[in-house]
């Protein structure tokens, strides 16, 4: 007869931390938006600071 248990032997049945983080769709949504906001904000600030100084007409 086949053993019906899954997972590591002697495990508590709780999924690992990585799987719990990836299963939380709200956390993934917030992390995705936060990464893009930080990335584009830093990119924009870098572009503004690297502009040459212009003269007034």
Secondary structure, 3 states (H helix, E strand, C coil): CCCCCCCCCCCCCCCCHHHHHHHCHHHHHHHHHHHHHHHHHHHHHHHHHCCCCCCCC
